[in-house]
Amino acid sequence: MLELTILMVFALLGYYWYNQISALDLSRTTGKQITQQKGWAFLDDSLMQKRIKIKPRLGKLSIFREFEFEFSDIEAKRFSGVITHHGGTVTEIKYFHLNEIETIPLTNQ
């Protein structure tokens, strides 16, 4: 019985790690694409997780994550943004640029 418990714990940790890496990669790719469309530079190494919790989405419980990132404009000034990842998809990107907040919804929530 102890072996089964240990095996289940490792399986859950493996699933969490895989899910976390997938969310990070999807957020980085989506953030980079949208930022480049706006003519700015997405700074890859700046993506870090800010918040994680479980919230309902489309009638099911799913993992809600917020990632902070930095980007630069033509003048090479650094600005910050937030990417929201919920239920396996990137749902929203917020850019904090020149004292303004620009929100880009990517899916219907």
C-alpha positions in Angstrom: 0.0 0.0 0.0 2.9 2.4 0.8 4.4 1.8 -2.6 1.1 2.6 -4.3 0.9 5.9 -2.4 4.4 6.8 -3.3 3.8 6.0 -6.9 0.6 8.2 -6.9 2.5 11.1 -5.4 5.2 10.8 -8.1 2.6 10.6 -10.8 0.8 13.7 -9.5 4.1 15.6 -9.3 5.0 14.5 -12.8 1.6 15.7 -14.1 1.9 19.0 -12.3 5.4 19.6 -13.7 4.4 18.7 -17.3 1.3 20.9 -17.0 3.4 23.8 -15.6 6.0 23.6 -18.4 3.2 23.4 -21.1 1.5 26.5 -19.6 4.8 28.4 -19.5 5.7 27.5 -23.1 2.2 28.4 -24.4 2.2 31.7 -22.5 5.7 32.6 -23.8 4.8 31.7 -27.4 1.5 33.6 -27.4 3.0 36.6 -25.6 5.8 36.8 -28.1 3.5 36.6 -31.1 1.1 39.3 -29.8 3.9 41.6 -28.7 5.7 41.3 -32.1 2.4 42.1 -33.9 2.3 45.4 -31.9 5.9 46.2 -33.0 7.5 45.6 -29.6 10.1 43.2 -28.4 9.1 40.4 -25.9 11.9 39.8 -23.4 12.0 35.9 -23.2 13.8 35.5 -19.9 11.4 37.9 -18.1 8.4 35.5 -18.0 7.7 34.4 -14.4 4.7 33.1 -12.6 2.9 35.5 -10.4 -0.2 33.6 -9.2 -1.6 30.1 -9.4 -5.0 28.9 -8.1 -7.9 26.7 -9.0 -10.9 28.4 -10.5 -13.9 27.2 -12.5 -13.9 27.7 -16.2 -16.7 26.5 -18.6 -18.2 24.4 -15.8 -15.0 22.6 -14.7 -12.3 23.3 -12.2 -9.1 24.2 -13.9 -5.8 25.8 -13.0 -5.6 29.6 -13.3 -2.1 31.1 -13.7 -0.9 34.6 -14.2 2.6 35.3 -15.6 4.4 38.6 -15.5 6.7 39.5 -18.4 8.6 42.5 -19.7 8.8 44.0 -23.2 10.5 46.9 -24.8 9.4 49.4 -27.3 11.3 51.1 -30.1 13.1 53.4 -27.7 14.3 50.4 -25.7 12.4 51.3 -22.6 11.2 48.4 -20.5 7.6 47.9 -19.7 5.7 45.1 -18.0 2.6 43.0 -18.8 0.6 40.1 -17.5 -0.5 36.9 -19.4 -3.5 35.0 -18.0 -3.5 31.3 -18.6 -6.7 29.4 -17.6 -7.8 25.9 -18.4 -5.1 25.1 -20.9 -5.4 28.3 -23.0 -4.1 31.8 -22.8 -7.2 33.9 -22.1 -5.9 37.5 -21.8 -2.8 39.7 -22.2 -2.4 43.0 -20.4 0.3 45.6 -21.4 1.3 48.4 -19.1 2.7 50.9 -21.5 3.3 54.6 -21.0 0.9 54.8 -18.0 -1.9 53.0 -19.9 -3.3 49.5 -19.5 -4.1 47.8 -22.8 -6.1 44.5 -22.3 -6.3 42.0 -25.2 -8.9 39.2 -24.6 -7.9 36.1 -26.5 -10.8 33.7 -25.8 -14.4 33.9 -24.6 -14.4 33.3 -20.8 
